[in-house]
């Protein structure tokens, strides 16, 4: 909200709707020293954050700490009432299907290609977009 309410000079004329998150990520990367791989950004997708496109993939590939953090931030009632309206969150987080997806995989020995992960999730009946 701080970006929207008091944008930095580089964003004064930039429209922020509808994708404020797409504005925030480049600002965070810039604040960490830019987009080139270096020590400051080494954990950008792993220790510090987890980039995912679909919840079933997050549950399949994410670390225990990442999944615990997701479920913790989804727990408060004021958040839950909104996320439950989105079928993937409802099924994966609140109805426990995400934990069933996790049980399908050994995260220390995941299939090399995302397609193989998706196919295994589909075959078990847990795939959603």
C-alpha positions as CSV (number, residue, x, y, z in Angstrom):
1,X,0.0,0.0,0.0
2,X,2.9,2.3,0.6
3,X,3.9,2.0,-3.0
4,X,0.4,3.0,-4.1
5,X,0.0,5.8,-1.5
6,X,3.4,7.4,-1.7
7,X,5.1,6.1,-4.9
8,X,8.8,6.6,-5.4
9,X,9.7,9.3,-8.1
10,X,10.2,6.6,-10.7
11,X,6.6,5.6,-10.4
12,X,4.8,8.9,-10.1
13,X,3.3,8.7,-13.6
14,X,3.1,4.9,-13.8
15,X,-0.4,3.3,-13.4
16,X,-0.4,0.8,-10.6
17,X,-3.8,-0.9,-11.3
18,X,-4.5,-3.7,-11.5
19,X,-1.2,-5.4,-10.8
20,X,0.4,-3.7,-7.8
21,X,2.4,-6.9,-7.1
22,X,4.1,-6.6,-10.5
23,X,5.2,-3.1,-9.5
24,X,6.4,-4.2,-6.1
25,X,8.7,-7.0,-7.2
26,X,10.9,-4.9,-9.4
27,X,11.2,-2.4,-6.7
28,X,12.3,-5.1,-4.2
29,X,14.8,-6.5,-6.7
30,X,16.2,-3.0,-7.3
31,X,16.5,-2.4,-3.6
32,X,18.5,-5.6,-3.3
33,X,20.9,-4.4,-5.9
34,X,19.4,-5.2,-9.3
35,X,18.4,-8.1,-11.3
36,X,21.8,-9.7,-11.9
37,X,22.6,-12.9,-9.9
38,X,24.9,-12.0,-7.0
39,X,25.2,-12.7,-3.3
40,X,22.4,-10.3,-2.4
41,X,19.9,-12.0,-4.6
42,X,21.1,-15.6,-4.2
43,X,18.1,-16.6,-2.1
44,X,15.5,-14.7,-4.2
45,X,13.8,-18.0,-5.1
46,X,14.4,-20.3,-2.3
47,X,15.4,-19.1,1.1
48,X,13.8,-15.7,0.9
49,X,10.9,-16.2,-1.4
50,X,9.2,-18.9,-3.4
51,X,7.9,-18.1,-6.9
52,X,5.1,-20.3,-8.0
53,X,2.4,-20.1,-10.7
54,X,-0.2,-22.6,-9.5
55,X,-0.9,-23.8,-6.0
56,X,-0.6,-27.5,-6.8
57,X,3.0,-26.9,-8.0
58,X,3.8,-24.9,-4.9
59,X,2.6,-27.7,-2.7
60,X,4.6,-30.2,-4.8
61,X,7.9,-28.3,-4.9
62,X,7.8,-25.9,-1.9
63,X,9.8,-26.5,1.2
64,X,8.1,-27.4,4.5
65,X,8.9,-23.8,5.7
66,X,7.3,-22.2,2.6
67,X,4.1,-24.3,3.0
68,X,3.9,-23.6,6.7
69,X,4.3,-19.8,6.0
70,X,1.5,-20.0,3.3
71,X,-0.9,-21.8,5.6
72,X,-0.1,-19.4,8.5
73,X,-0.8,-16.3,6.4
74,X,-4.0,-17.9,5.1
75,X,-5.3,-18.7,8.6
76,X,-6.7,-15.4,9.9
77,X,-10.5,-15.2,9.4
78,X,-10.4,-11.9,7.6
79,X,-8.1,-13.4,5.0
80,X,-9.7,-16.8,5.0
81,X,-13.2,-15.4,4.1
82,X,-11.7,-13.9,0.9
83,X,-9.4,-16.8,-0.1
84,X,-12.1,-19.4,0.3
85,X,-13.9,-17.8,-2.6
86,X,-11.1,-18.9,-4.9
87,X,-11.4,-22.6,-5.6
88,X,-7.7,-23.5,-5.7
89,X,-7.1,-21.9,-2.3
90,X,-10.3,-23.5,-0.9
91,X,-9.3,-27.0,-2.0
92,X,-5.5,-26.8,-1.6
93,X,-5.2,-24.8,1.6
94,X,-8.5,-25.1,3.5
95,X,-9.7,-28.6,2.5
96,X,-6.3,-30.2,2.8
97,X,-5.7,-31.3,-0.8
98,X,-2.4,-29.5,-0.8
99,X,-1.0,-31.8,1.8
100,X,-2.2,-34.8,-0.3
101,X,-0.3,-33.3,-3.2
102,X,2.8,-33.0,-1.0
103,X,2.5,-36.7,0.0
104,X,2.8,-37.7,-3.7
105,X,6.3,-36.4,-4.0
106,X,9.7,-36.8,-2.4
107,X,11.0,-33.2,-2.6
108,X,14.6,-34.4,-2.4
109,X,14.0,-36.4,-5.6
110,X,11.5,-34.4,-7.7
111,X,11.0,-35.1,-11.4
112,X,13.3,-33.0,-13.4
113,X,10.6,-31.5,-15.6
114,X,7.6,-29.5,-14.5
115,X,5.4,-31.5,-16.9
116,X,6.1,-34.7,-15.1
117,X,5.1,-33.1,-11.8
118,X,1.9,-31.7,-13.3
119,X,1.0,-35.1,-14.9
120,X,1.4,-36.9,-11.6
121,X,-0.8,-34.3,-9.8
122,X,-3.4,-34.6,-12.6
123,X,-3.4,-38.4,-12.4
124,X,-4.1,-38.2,-8.7
125,X,-7.0,-35.8,-9.3
126,X,-5.6,-32.8,-7.6
127,X,-4.7,-30.5,-10.5
128,X,-6.3,-27.1,-10.6
129,X,-5.6,-23.7,-12.1
